[in-house]
Amino acid sequence: MINDEALHQIQIQYKELLEQMQEIARTVARRRKVPSSRVRELHAYVAASHRNALCPCCELVPVVSDDAELLGEIDHWYHVSRGDAEETWPVCRKCNLRLTQPSFKATKGSHFQAYQFSLRTVMMLQDNQFNLFAYQEVA
């Protein structure tokens, strides 16, 4: 049987742990970099135009709708504090959850790199189009 003093000590420890967990959650939230709308649009375009709108991780689940809206989630491949296009990719919910497991993630590195190749190609083409128009001479 637990006496009143022991119960009081457990309550104090519980409150301290709860406060520590809340502080950790606030710290993680501050460090997480949410991809910008531009990054999300870019991922939707690349997945739709180069990946048949399917999750580039499992290649089974649609991650882009018919009207080019991102259905999937954005996975931070390297770290949650890094949210640039070159460090993220659009994946289905199931893959996003599984990518937290090191053994699963290790098998998907080539998929991430293949997706990033498509992304870089699109970004390069967009940059070249901008540069072509930027340097046209007016007759």
N, CA, C and O atoms as a MOPAC input file, in Angstrom:
PM7 MOZYME 1SCF
protein

 N      0.84200 1    -1.17600 1     0.00000 1
 C      0.00000 1     0.00000 1     0.00000 1
 C      0.89100 1     1.24400 1     0.00000 1
 O      1.89400 1     1.29500 1     0.71200 1
 N      0.52300 1     2.23400 1    -0.79300 1
 C      1.29300 1     3.47100 1    -0.89500 1
 C      0.74200 1     4.46600 1     0.12700 1
 O     -0.46000 1     4.72000 1     0.19000 1
 N      1.66700 1     5.02600 1     0.93500 1
 C      1.22000 1     6.02100 1     1.91100 1
 C      1.09500 1     7.39200 1     1.24700 1
 O      1.47700 1     7.56800 1     0.09100 1
 N      0.55900 1     8.35100 1     1.98400 1
 C      0.29900 1     9.68400 1     1.44100 1
 C      1.57300 1    10.38600 1     0.98300 1
 O      1.57700 1    11.06700 1    -0.04200 1
 N      2.65300 1    10.22100 1     1.74200 1
 C      3.92400 1    10.86800 1     1.38900 1
 C      4.48100 1    10.28800 1     0.08200 1
 O      4.96800 1    11.04200 1    -0.76000 1
 N      4.41900 1     8.99300 1    -0.09700 1
 C      4.91000 1     8.36100 1    -1.32100 1
 C      4.05700 1     8.80200 1    -2.51700 1
 O      4.58700 1     9.07900 1    -3.59300 1
 N      2.76300 1     8.86300 1    -2.32500 1
 C      1.87200 1     9.31200 1    -3.38600 1
 C      2.16800 1    10.76100 1    -3.76200 1
 O      2.16800 1    11.11700 1    -4.94000 1
 N      2.41900 1    11.58600 1    -2.76100 1
 C      2.75500 1    12.99800 1    -3.02400 1
 C      4.06000 1    13.09200 1    -3.82600 1
 O      4.14600 1    13.90200 1    -4.74800 1
 N      5.05200 1    12.30400 1    -3.50600 1
 C      6.32100 1    12.30100 1    -4.23100 1
 C      6.13100 1    11.85100 1    -5.68500 1
 O      6.74000 1    12.40800 1    -6.59800 1
 N      5.29800 1    10.85900 1    -5.88800 1
 C      5.00800 1    10.38800 1    -7.24300 1
 C      4.32300 1    11.49700 1    -8.04400 1
 O      4.64700 1    11.69300 1    -9.21500 1
 N      3.40100 1    12.21100 1    -7.44800 1
 C      2.72000 1    13.30600 1    -8.11900 1
 C      3.69800 1    14.41600 1    -8.50500 1
 O      3.60700 1    14.97300 1    -9.59900 1
 N      4.61800 1    14.73000 1    -7.62100 1
 C      5.63000 1    15.75800 1    -7.90400 1
 C      6.50800 1    15.31700 1    -9.07000 1
 O      6.76600 1    16.09700 1    -9.98700 1
 N      6.96200 1    14.07600 1    -9.03300 1
 C      7.80800 1    13.55800 1   -10.10900 1
 C      7.04500 1    13.53400 1   -11.43600 1
 O      7.60700 1    13.83900 1   -12.48800 1
 N      5.77500 1    13.17300 1   -11.37900 1
 C      4.95100 1    13.15100 1   -12.57900 1
 C      4.85300 1    14.55200 1   -13.18200 1
 O      5.01700 1    14.72300 1   -14.39000 1
 N      4.58600 1    15.55000 1   -12.34500 1
 C      4.47500 1    16.92800 1   -12.82900 1
 C      5.80100 1    17.40500 1   -13.42100 1
 O      5.80400 1    18.09800 1   -14.43900 1
 N      6.91900 1    17.04800 1   -12.80400 1
 C      8.23000 1    17.43700 1   -13.33200 1
 C      8.48000 1    16.79200 1   -14.69300 1
 O      8.95300 1    17.44700 1   -15.62200 1
 N      8.16000 1    15.50800 1   -14.80300 1
 C      8.31400 1    14.82300 1   -16.08700 1
 C      7.42100 1    15.43300 1   -17.16100 1
 O      7.84700 1    15.61000 1   -18.30200 1
 N      6.20700 1    15.74800 1   -16.80100 1
 C      5.27900 1    16.36200 1   -17.73800 1
 C      5.81700 1    17.71200 1   -18.22500 1
 O      5.75100 1    18.01100 1   -19.41700 1
 N      6.33700 1    18.51100 1   -17.32500 1
 C      6.90800 1    19.80500 1   -17.70500 1
 C      8.11900 1    19.61800 1   -18.62400 1
 O      8.29200 1    20.37400 1   -19.58000 1
 N      8.94800 1    18.62800 1   -18.34200 1
 C     10.11200 1    18.35700 1   -19.18200 1
 C      9.67100 1    17.92000 1   -20.58600 1
 O     10.24400 1    18.35700 1   -21.58300 1
 N      8.66700 1    17.07000 1   -20.65500 1
 C      8.17500 1    16.61200 1   -21.95500 1
 C      7.56100 1    17.76800 1   -22.74900 1
 O      7.72900 1    17.84500 1   -23.96600 1
 N      6.85900 1    18.65400 1   -22.07000 1
 C      6.27700 1    19.80400 1   -22.75500 1
 C      7.37000 1    20.72300 1   -23.29000 1
 O      7.23800 1    21.26600 1   -24.38600 1
 N      8.43300 1    20.90000 1   -22.53900 1
 C      9.55200 1    21.72600 1   -23.00000 1
 C     10.23500 1    21.08700 1   -24.21000 1
 O     10.59700 1    21.78000 1   -25.16000 1
 N     10.40900 1    19.77800 1   -24.17300 1
 C     11.00300 1    19.06800 1   -25.31700 1
 C     10.11500 1    19.25000 1   -26.54900 1
 O     10.61900 1    19.52000 1   -27.63900 1
 N      8.81200 1    19.10600 1   -26.38400 1
 C      7.88800 1    19.27200 1   -27.51000 1
 C      7.96100 1    20.68900 1   -28.07400 1
 O      7.93100 1    20.86900 1   -29.29100 1
 N      8.05600 1    21.69400 1   -27.20700 1
 C      8.18100 1    23.07900 1   -27.68400 1
 C      9.49200 1    23.28200 1   -28.43100 1
 O      9.52500 1    23.98000 1   -29.44400 1
 N     10.56600 1    22.68200 1   -27.94600 1
 C     11.87200 1    22.81000 1   -28.58900 1
 C     11.86300 1    22.16100 1   -29.96400 1
 O     12.35900 1    22.74200 1   -30.92900 1
 N     11.30600 1    20.96400 1   -30.05900 1
 C     11.24400 1    20.25800 1   -31.34000 1
 C     10.39200 1    21.05000 1   -32.32600 1
 O     10.75300 1    21.17100 1   -33.49700 1
 N      9.27600 1    21.58300 1   -31.87100 1
 C      8.40500 1    22.35900 1   -32.75000 1
 C      9.12400 1    23.58700 1   -33.29600 1
 O      8.92200 1    23.96200 1   -34.45100 1
 N      9.95800 1    24.21000 1   -32.47900 1
 C     10.70200 1    25.38900 1   -32.93500 1
 C     11.74600 1    25.00200 1   -33.96900 1
 O     12.04100 1    25.78800 1   -34.87000 1
 N     12.29700 1    23.83200 1   -33.85900 1
 C     13.37100 1    23.41700 1   -34.75500 1
 C     12.87000 1    22.83500 1   -36.07000 1
 O     13.60900 1    22.80800 1   -37.05400 1
 N     11.64600 1    22.37600 1   -36.10000 1
 C     11.09900 1    21.75400 1   -37.31100 1
 C     10.87500 1    22.82200 1   -38.37400 1
 O     10.18800 1    23.81400 1   -38.13200 1
 N     11.44800 1    22.61800 1   -39.53600 1
 C     11.28200 1    23.56400 1   -40.63600 1
 C     10.18400 1    23.04300 1   -41.55700 1
 O     10.33900 1    22.01700 1   -42.22000 1
 N      9.09500 1    23.76000 1   -41.58300 1
 C      7.97400 1    23.38500 1   -42.43700 1
 C      8.29400 1    23.85500 1   -43.85300 1
 O      8.59900 1    25.02900 1   -44.06200 1
 N      8.22900 1    22.95500 1   -44.81700 1
 C      8.49500 1    23.35700 1   -46.19900 1
 C      7.54400 1    24.46300 1   -46.65100 1
 O      6.35400 1    24.43600 1   -46.33900 1
 N      8.07400 1    25.41800 1   -47.37600 1
 C      7.27800 1    26.54500 1   -47.85700 1
 C      6.24700 1    26.07100 1   -48.87600 1
 O      6.31000 1    24.94500 1   -49.36900 1
 N      5.30000 1    26.95300 1   -49.18100 1
 C      4.29500 1    26.61300 1   -50.19300 1
 C      4.96400 1    26.42100 1   -51.54800 1
 O      4.51100 1    25.60300 1   -52.34900 1
 N      6.02400 1    27.15500 1   -51.81100 1
 C      6.77400 1    27.00600 1   -53.07500 1
 C      7.38600 1    25.60000 1   -53.15800 1
 O      7.32300 1    24.95900 1   -54.20700 1
 N      7.96500 1    25.13100 1   -52.07400 1
 C      8.55000 1    23.78400 1   -52.04800 1
 C      7.45300 1    22.74400 1   -52.24100 1
 O      7.64100 1    21.78300 1   -52.98800 1
 N      6.32400 1    22.91900 1   -51.58700 1
 C      5.20900 1    21.97500 1   -51.72000 1
 C      4.69300 1    21.95100 1   -53.16600 1
 O      4.41300 1    20.88000 1   -53.70500 1
 N      4.56700 1    23.12400 1   -53.79200 1
 C      4.11900 1    23.19800 1   -55.19000 1
 C      5.12100 1    22.51700 1   -56.11600 1
 O      4.74100 1    21.80600 1   -57.04600 1
 N      6.39400 1    22.74200 1   -55.85400 1
 C      7.43900 1    22.12400 1   -56.66500 1
 C      7.37700 1    20.60100 1   -56.54400 1
 O      7.46600 1    19.89600 1   -57.54900 1
 N      7.22400 1    20.09600 1   -55.32700 1
 C      7.11600 1    18.64500 1   -55.12200 1
 C      5.87600 1    18.08900 1   -55.82700 1
 O      5.93100 1    17.01800 1   -56.43100 1
 N      4.77200 1    18.81000 1   -55.74900 1
 C      3.54600 1    18.34400 1   -56.41900 1
 C      3.77500 1    18.26800 1   -57.92900 1
 O      3.35500 1    17.30700 1   -58.57500 1
 N      4.43300 1    19.26800 1   -58.48500 1
 C      4.69600 1    19.28300 1   -59.92400 1
 C      5.62000 1    18.13800 1   -60.33200 1
 O      5.35100 1    17.43900 1   -61.30800 1
 N      6.69900 1    17.94900 1   -59.59200 1
 C      7.66700 1    16.89400 1   -59.93500 1
 C      7.02400 1    15.51400 1   -59.80000 1
 O      7.18500 1    14.66600 1   -60.67900 1
 N      6.30200 1    15.28700 1   -58.71100 1
 C      5.66300 1    13.97900 1   -58.51400 1
 C      4.64000 1    13.70600 1   -59.62200 1
 O      4.53500 1    12.58300 1   -60.11400 1
 N      3.89300 1    14.73600 1   -60.00800 1
 C      2.87300 1    14.55300 1   -61.05100 1
 C      3.50400 1    14.35100 1   -62.42200 1
 O      3.06900 1    13.48800 1   -63.18500 1
 N      4.51900 1    15.13500 1   -62.73800 1
 C      5.07700 1    15.09900 1   -64.09200 1
 C      6.15100 1    14.04000 1   -64.30100 1
 O      6.36700 1    13.60700 1   -65.43300 1
 N      6.82200 1    13.61800 1   -63.25200 1
 C      7.92800 1    12.66500 1   -63.40500 1
 C      7.71600 1    11.34300 1   -62.66700 1
 O      8.47400 1    10.39500 1   -62.87200 1
 N      6.70800 1    11.26900 1   -61.82200 1
 C      6.48700 1    10.06600 1   -61.01600 1
 C      5.06200 1     9.55500 1   -61.09300 1
 O      4.61900 1     8.81400 1   -60.21500 1
 N      4.32900 1     9.94700 1   -62.14800 1
 C      2.94000 1     9.50800 1   -62.32800 1
 C      2.06800 1     9.80900 1   -61.11500 1
 O      1.09800 1     9.09700 1   -60.85400 1
 N      2.40900 1    10.85600 1   -60.37600 1
 C      1.67000 1    11.30700 1   -59.18800 1
 C      1.71100 1    10.29400 1   -58.04100 1
 O      0.94900 1    10.41100 1   -57.08100 1
 N      2.59700 1     9.30500 1   -58.13900 1
 C      2.68600 1     8.28300 1   -57.10400 1
 C      3.79500 1     8.58900 1   -56.10600 1
 O      4.75400 1     9.29900 1   -56.41200 1
 N      3.64300 1     8.04300 1   -54.92400 1
 C      4.66000 1     8.17300 1   -53.88200 1
 C      5.98700 1     7.66000 1   -54.43700 1
 O      6.06100 1     6.50400 1   -54.85200 1
 N      7.02900 1     8.47700 1   -54.45700 1
 C      8.30200 1     8.01500 1   -54.99400 1
 C      9.00600 1     6.99000 1   -54.10900 1
 O      9.99500 1     6.38000 1   -54.51600 1
 N      8.49500 1     6.80800 1   -52.91000 1
 C      9.09200 1     5.83700 1   -51.99400 1
 C      8.56800 1     4.42300 1   -52.26700 1
 O      9.35400 1     3.49400 1   -52.45500 1
 N      7.23700 1     4.26200 1   -52.29000 1
 C      6.65100 1     2.92900 1   -52.52200 1
 C      6.16900 1     2.74100 1   -53.95900 1
 O      5.99200 1     1.61100 1   -54.41500 1
 N      5.95800 1     3.84500 1   -54.66800 1
 C      5.48000 1     3.83600 1   -56.04900 1
 C      4.11000 1     3.17400 1   -56.20100 1
 O      3.80600 1     2.58100 1   -57.23600 1
 N      3.28900 1     3.28300 1   -55.15500 1
 C      1.96900 1     2.66400 1   -55.17300 1
 C      0.83300 1     3.63800 1   -54.89600 1
 O     -0.22900 1     3.54500 1   -55.51200 1
 N      1.04900 1     4.56100 1   -53.98200 1
 C     -0.02300 1     5.42600 1   -53.48500 1
 C      0.07000 1     6.81200 1   -54.12900 1
 O      1.14800 1     7.40600 1   -54.16000 1
 N     -1.04800 1     7.33100 1   -54.64400 1
 C     -1.01700 1     8.68900 1   -55.20700 1
 C     -0.66900 1     9.72400 1   -54.13500 1
 O     -1.18500 1     9.67600 1   -53.01800 1
 N      0.21200 1    10.65900 1   -54.49100 1
 C      0.56200 1    11.75000 1   -53.57200 1
 C      0.19100 1    13.10900 1   -54.14900 1
 O      0.40100 1    14.14100 1   -53.51100 1
 N     -0.36800 1    13.10400 1   -55.37600 1
 C     -0.82300 1    14.33700 1   -56.01800 1
 C     -2.19000 1    14.06100 1   -56.63800 1
 O     -2.39100 1    13.04300 1   -57.30000 1
 N     -3.12200 1    14.98000 1   -56.41200 1
 C     -4.47100 1    14.82500 1   -56.96800 1
 C     -4.49400 1    15.21300 1   -58.44300 1
 O     -3.51000 1    15.72100 1   -58.98000 1
 N     -5.62300 1    14.96700 1   -59.07900 1
 C     -5.79000 1    15.32900 1   -60.49100 1
 C     -5.68000 1    16.83500 1   -60.71300 1
 O     -5.29500 1    17.27900 1   -61.79400 1
 N     -6.01900 1    17.62200 1   -59.68900 1
 C     -5.91600 1    19.08400 1   -59.82100 1
 C     -4.61500 1    19.62600 1   -59.22700 1
 O     -4.54000 1    20.78600 1   -58.82000 1
 N     -3.58900 1    18.76200 1   -59.18500 1
 C     -2.22200 1    19.13100 1   -58.79800 1
 C     -2.06400 1    19.53800 1   -57.33400 1
 O     -1.13800 1    20.27400 1   -56.99000 1
 N     -2.95800 1    19.06500 1   -56.47600 1
 C     -2.82600 1    19.32100 1   -55.04500 1
 C     -2.03800 1    18.18600 1   -54.40000 1
 O     -2.24300 1    17.01600 1   -54.72200 1
 N     -1.15200 1    18.53400 1   -53.50500 1
 C     -0.34600 1    17.53400 1   -52.80800 1
 C     -1.22400 1    16.78600 1   -51.81100 1
 O     -1.78600 1    17.38800 1   -50.89600 1
 N     -1.33800 1    15.47900 1   -51.99000 1
 C     -2.12900 1    14.63400 1   -51.09600 1
 C     -1.25500 1    14.01800 1   -50.01300 1
 O     -1.70900 1    13.76100 1   -48.89800 1
 N     -0.01200 1    13.79000 1   -50.35700 1
 C      0.89500 1    13.12000 1   -49.44500 1
 C      1.48900 1    14.05800 1   -48.41900 1
 O      1.09000 1    15.21500 1   -48.28900 1
 N      2.44100 1    13.53100 1   -47.70400 1
 C      3.15100 1    14.28800 1   -46.68400 1
 C      4.55400 1    14.60200 1   -47.19500 1
 O      5.04400 1    13.96500 1   -48.12700 1
 N      5.18500 1    15.57600 1   -46.58200 1
 C      6.55600 1    15.91600 1   -46.93700 1
 C      7.48100 1    15.27600 1   -45.91400 1
 O      7.40900 1    15.57200 1   -44.72100 1
 N      8.34300 1    14.40300 1   -46.39300 1
 C      9.32400 1    13.76000 1   -45.51800 1
 C     10.61400 1    14.56800 1   -45.54600 1
 O     11.09800 1    14.95300 1   -46.61000 1
 N     11.16000 1    14.81700 1   -44.36700 1
 C     12.46500 1    15.46300 1   -44.23900 1
 C     13.50700 1    14.34900 1   -44.24000 1
 O     13.70000 1    13.68400 1   -43.22300 1
 N     14.17500 1    14.13900 1   -45.36500 1
 C     15.09400 1    13.00800 1   -45.50400 1
 C     16.25300 1    13.09300 1   -44.51600 1
 O     16.60300 1    12.09900 1   -43.88100 1
 N     16.84600 1    14.27000 1   -44.38600 1
 C     18.04300 1    14.40000 1   -43.55300 1
 C     17.72400 1    14.75000 1   -42.10900 1
 O     18.20200 1    14.08400 1   -41.19100 1
 N     16.92900 1    15.77800 1   -41.89900 1
 C     16.59500 1    16.21500 1   -40.53700 1
 C     15.40300 1    17.14800 1   -40.61800 1
 O     15.23500 1    17.85600 1   -41.61200 1
 N     14.58100 1    17.15800 1   -39.59500 1
 C     13.37100 1    17.98500 1   -39.61600 1
 C     13.67500 1    19.48100 1   -39.62800 1
 O     12.80300 1    20.28700 1   -39.95300 1
 N     14.88200 1    19.85100 1   -39.28200 1
 C     15.23400 1    21.27600 1   -39.30000 1
 C     15.61600 1    21.74400 1   -40.70000 1
 O     15.87600 1    22.92900 1   -40.91100 1
 N     15.65200 1    20.82600 1   -41.64900 1
 C     16.03800 1    21.15400 1   -43.02300 1
 C     14.84400 1    20.89400 1   -43.93400 1
 O     14.48500 1    19.74300 1   -44.18100 1
 N     14.23000 1    21.96800 1   -44.43300 1
 C     12.99700 1    21.81800 1   -45.18900 1
 C     13.06600 1    22.28200 1   -46.62800 1
 O     12.02700 1    22.50200 1   -47.25000 1
 N     14.27000 1    22.43800 1   -47.17700 1
 C     14.38100 1    22.85000 1   -48.57900 1
 C     13.99100 1    21.69700 1   -49.50200 1
 O     13.95600 1    20.54000 1   -49.08400 1
 N     13.70100 1    22.02200 1   -50.74700 1
 C     13.25300 1    21.01700 1   -51.71700 1
 C     14.26800 1    19.89500 1   -51.87600 1
 O     13.89400 1    18.72900 1   -52.00900 1
 N     15.55500 1    20.24400 1   -51.86400 1
 C     16.61000 1    19.25400 1   -52.07500 1
 C     16.79600 1    18.31900 1   -50.87300 1
 O     17.57300 1    17.36600 1   -50.94200 1
 N     16.09400 1    18.58800 1   -49.78800 1
 C     16.24700 1    17.79000 1   -48.57100 1
 C     14.94600 1    17.11600 1   -48.14200 1
 O     14.86800 1    16.50400 1   -47.07700 1
 N     13.92600 1    17.24100 1   -48.99400 1
 C     12.61400 1    16.67900 1   -48.68600 1
 C     12.05500 1    15.98900 1   -49.92000 1
 O     12.58700 1    16.13000 1   -51.02100 1
 N     10.97700 1    15.24400 1   -49.72300 1
 C     10.26000 1    14.64000 1   -50.85500 1
 C      8.83800 1    14.30900 1   -50.42800 1
 O      8.57800 1    14.10100 1   -49.24300 1
 N      7.90900 1    14.25800 1   -51.39200 1
 C      6.52200 1    13.95100 1   -51.06300 1
 C      6.31300 1    12.44000 1   -50.98700 1
 O      6.63100 1    11.71600 1   -51.93100 1
 N      5.78800 1    11.97700 1   -49.88400 1
 C      5.55900 1    10.53900 1   -49.71700 1
 C      4.17500 1    10.31000 1   -49.12700 1
 O      3.56400 1    11.22500 1   -48.57500 1
 N      3.69300 1     9.09800 1   -49.24800 1
 C      2.40400 1     8.75600 1   -48.64700 1
 C      2.58100 1     8.64000 1   -47.12800 1
 O      3.69900 1     8.53200 1   -46.62500 1
 N      1.48100 1     8.66300 1   -46.43000 1
 C      1.51900 1     8.61100 1   -44.95200 1
 C      2.21400 1     7.34700 1   -44.45000 1
 O      3.02400 1     7.40200 1   -43.52500 1
 N      1.89500 1     6.22000 1   -45.05900 1
 C      2.48500 1     4.95900 1   -44.60800 1
 C      4.01500 1     4.98700 1   -44.74500 1
 O      4.73100 1     4.57800 1   -43.83100 1
 N      4.50200 1     5.46600 1   -45.88100 1
 C      5.95700 1     5.55000 1   -46.07100 1
 C      6.57300 1     6.55300 1   -45.10400 1
 O      7.64800 1     6.31000 1   -44.55500 1
 N      5.89300 1     7.68300 1   -44.89300 1
 C      6.43300 1     8.68100 1   -43.97800 1
 C      6.61300 1     8.09900 1   -42.57900 1
 O      7.61500 1     8.36200 1   -41.91400 1
 N      5.65000 1     7.31700 1   -42.14200 1
 C      5.76600 1     6.67000 1   -40.83400 1
 C      6.88800 1     5.62800 1   -40.83200 1
 O      7.65500 1     5.53900 1   -39.87400 1
 N      6.97700 1     4.85300 1   -41.89300 1
 C      7.99500 1     3.80600 1   -41.96400 1
 C      9.41000 1     4.36500 1   -42.11200 1
 O     10.37900 1     3.72200 1   -41.71000 1
 N      9.52600 1     5.56800 1   -42.69000 1
 C     10.85300 1     6.17100 1   -42.87300 1
 C     11.50200 1     6.57800 1   -41.55300 1
 O     12.67800 1     6.94200 1   -41.52900 1
 N     10.75400 1     6.52200 1   -40.46400 1
 C     11.35100 1     6.77700 1   -39.15000 1
 C     12.13500 1     5.55800 1   -38.65900 1
 O     12.89300 1     5.65200 1   -37.69400 1
 N     11.95100 1     4.42100 1   -39.32100 1
 C     12.68000 1     3.19300 1   -38.96800 1
 C     13.96000 1     3.12600 1   -39.80100 1
 O     13.89200 1     3.06300 1   -41.02800 1
 N     15.11500 1     3.13800 1   -39.15500 1
 C     16.38500 1     3.13300 1   -39.89700 1
 C     16.51700 1     1.98700 1   -40.90200 1
 O     17.08600 1     2.17800 1   -41.97800 1
 N     16.00800 1     0.81400 1   -40.57300 1
 C     16.14400 1    -0.32500 1   -41.49000 1
 C     15.34100 1    -0.09900 1   -42.77300 1
 O     15.79800 1    -0.45900 1   -43.85800 1
 N     14.15700 1     0.48900 1   -42.66000 1
 C     13.34800 1     0.78400 1   -43.84400 1
 C     13.97300 1     1.91800 1   -44.64000 1
 O     14.06600 1     1.84200 1   -45.86500 1
 N     14.40200 1     2.97400 1   -43.94500 1
 C     14.98900 1     4.13100 1   -44.61900 1
 C     16.23700 1     3.73100 1   -45.41300 1
 O     16.48600 1     4.26200 1   -46.49500 1
 N     17.01400 1     2.79800 1   -44.87300 1
 C     18.23600 1     2.36000 1   -45.55500 1
 C     17.93400 1     1.73000 1   -46.91700 1
 O     18.76800 1     1.77400 1   -47.82100 1
 N     16.75200 1     1.15000 1   -47.06100 1
 C     16.39800 1     0.51300 1   -48.33500 1
 C     15.81900 1     1.51600 1   -49.33800 1
 O     15.60000 1     1.16700 1   -50.49800 1
 N     15.57200 1     2.74500 1   -48.90900 1
 C     14.90300 1     3.72400 1   -49.76300 1
 C     15.81900 1     4.86200 1   -50.22000 1
 O     15.35200 1     5.81000 1   -50.85100 1
 N     17.09400 1     4.78200 1   -49.91400 1
 C     18.02400 1     5.83200 1   -50.32800 1
 C     18.07500 1     6.02400 1   -51.83000 1
 O     18.12300 1     7.15800 1   -52.30500 1
 N     18.06400 1     4.93100 1   -52.59100 1
 C     18.11200 1     5.04500 1   -54.05600 1
 C     16.82600 1     5.67300 1   -54.59300 1
 O     16.85800 1     6.36600 1   -55.60900 1
 N     15.69300 1     5.43900 1   -53.92300 1
 C     14.42900 1     6.04500 1   -54.33800 1
 C     14.47600 1     7.55500 1   -54.10800 1
 O     14.03200 1     8.33800 1   -54.94800 1
 N     15.02200 1     7.94700 1   -52.95500 1
 C     15.15000 1     9.38100 1   -52.66900 1
 C     16.06800 1    10.04200 1   -53.69600 1
 O     15.75700 1    11.11800 1   -54.20600 1
 N     17.19500 1     9.40200 1   -54.00000 1
 C     18.13700 1     9.98100 1   -54.96500 1
 C     17.52200 1    10.07700 1   -56.36000 1
 O     17.74300 1    11.06100 1   -57.06500 1
 N     16.75600 1     9.07100 1   -56.76400 1
 C     16.10000 1     9.11100 1   -58.07200 1
 C     15.07800 1    10.25200 1   -58.12400 1
 O     14.97600 1    10.96200 1   -59.12500 1
 N     14.32900 1    10.41500 1   -57.04100 1
 C     13.38000 1    11.52600 1   -56.98800 1
 C     14.12200 1    12.86200 1   -57.05100 1
 O     13.71000 1    13.77700 1   -57.76500 1
 N     15.20200 1    12.96300 1   -56.30700 1
 C     15.97800 1    14.21000 1   -56.29500 1
 C     16.56300 1    14.52000 1   -57.67300 1
 O     16.69900 1    15.68800 1   -58.03700 1
 N     16.90800 1    13.49000 1   -58.43800 1
 C     17.39200 1    13.70800 1   -59.80000 1
 C     16.29000 1    14.37100 1   -60.64000 1
 O     16.55100 1    15.31900 1   -61.38100 1
 N     15.07000 1    13.86700 1   -60.51600 1
 C     13.93800 1    14.46800 1   -61.23100 1
 C     13.71400 1    15.90400 1   -60.77300 1
 O     13.46300 1    16.79000 1   -61.59000 1
 N     13.80500 1    16.12700 1   -59.49300 1
 C     13.62300 1    17.46600 1   -58.93500 1
 C     14.68000 1    18.42600 1   -59.46800 1
 O     14.35500 1    19.53600 1   -59.89100 1
 N     15.93900 1    18.00800 1   -59.45000 1
 C     17.02000 1    18.86800 1   -59.94800 1
 C     16.84600 1    19.17100 1   -61.43800 1
 O     17.13600 1    20.28000 1   -61.88600 1
 N     16.37400 1    18.18800 1   -62.20000 1
 C     16.13400 1    18.40000 1   -63.62200 1
 C     15.08300 1    19.49000 1   -63.82300 1
 O     15.26800 1    20.39600 1   -64.63500 1
 N     13.99800 1    19.39900 1   -63.09300 1
 C     12.93800 1    20.41100 1   -63.19800 1
 C     13.46200 1    21.77500 1   -62.76600 1
 O     13.20400 1    22.77900 1   -63.43000 1
 N     14.19200 1    21.81500 1   -61.66500 1
 C     14.71900 1    23.09200 1   -61.18000 1
 C     15.69400 1    23.69900 1   -62.18500 1
 O     15.69700 1    24.91100 1   -62.39800 1
 N     16.51000 1    22.86500 1   -62.79400 1
 C     17.47000 1    23.35100 1   -63.77900 1
 C     16.73200 1    23.91400 1   -65.00600 1
 O     17.08900 1    24.97100 1   -65.52400 1
 N     15.70700 1    23.19600 1   -65.45500 1
 C     14.93400 1    23.68000 1   -66.59300 1
 C     14.23200 1    24.99200 1   -66.27200 1
 O     14.16700 1    25.88600 1   -67.11700 1
 N     13.71000 1    25.11300 1   -65.06600 1
 C     13.05400 1    26.35700 1   -64.67000 1
 C     14.07000 1    27.49800 1   -64.63400 1
 O     13.77100 1    28.60100 1   -65.09200 1
 N     15.25300 1    27.25300 1   -64.10400 1
 C     16.29900 1    28.28000 1   -64.06600 1
 C     16.71200 1    28.68800 1   -65.46900 1
 O     16.89500 1    29.87500 1   -65.74100 1
 N     16.86100 1    27.71400 1   -66.36700 1
 C     17.25600 1    28.02100 1   -67.74400 1
 C     16.17900 1    28.82200 1   -68.46500 1
 O     16.48800 1    29.73900 1   -69.22600 1
 N     14.91700 1    28.47700 1   -68.22900 1
 C     13.84200 1    29.24500 1   -68.85700 1
 C     13.87700 1    30.68700 1   -68.36900 1
 O     13.72400 1    31.62400 1   -69.15400 1
 N     14.07800 1    30.85500 1   -67.07300 1
 C     14.15800 1    32.20800 1   -66.51700 1
 C     15.33300 1    32.96300 1   -67.12800 1
 O     15.20000 1    34.12400 1   -67.51600 1
 N     16.47100 1    32.30500 1   -67.21000 1
 C     17.65600 1    32.96200 1   -67.75500 1
 C     17.49200 1    33.30100 1   -69.22500 1
 O     17.95900 1    34.35000 1   -69.67100 1
 N     16.82800 1    32.42100 1   -69.99700 1
 C     16.62000 1    32.70900 1   -71.41400 1
 C     15.79100 1    33.97900 1   -71.58700 1
 O     16.09300 1    34.82000 1   -72.43400 1
 N     14.74800 1    34.10500 1   -70.77800 1
 C     13.90000 1    35.28600 1   -70.89100 1
 C     14.58600 1    36.52100 1   -70.30500 1
 O     14.38100 1    37.63400 1   -70.78900 1
 N     15.38200 1    36.33000 1   -69.28800 1
 C     16.03100 1    37.46000 1   -68.63600 1
 C     17.06000 1    38.11500 1   -69.55400 1
 O     17.29400 1    39.31900 1   -69.44300 1
 N     17.67400 1    37.36300 1   -70.45000 1
 C     18.74600 1    37.89700 1   -71.25700 1
 C     18.35900 1    38.14500 1   -72.70700 1
 O     19.22900 1    38.41600 1   -73.53500 1
 N     17.08300 1    38.05900 1   -73.03100 1
 C     16.65900 1    38.34600 1   -74.39700 1
 C     16.80500 1    39.83200 1   -74.66600 1
 O     16.44300 1    40.67800 1   -73.84900 1
 N     17.33900 1    40.11500 1   -75.82100 1
 C     17.47600 1    41.52300 1   -76.20100 1
 C     16.18800 1    41.98900 1   -76.84900 1
 O     15.52000 1    41.24300 1   -77.56600 1
 N     15.86300 1    43.21800 1   -76.58300 1
 C     14.66700 1    43.81800 1   -77.19100 1
 C     15.10700 1    44.47200 1   -78.50200 1
 O     16.03900 1    45.27500 1   -78.52300 1
 N     14.42900 1    44.11900 1   -79.58900 1
 C     14.82300 1    44.65300 1   -80.91300 1
 C     14.31400 1    46.05700 1   -81.11600 1
 O     14.55200 1    46.65400 1   -82.16600 1

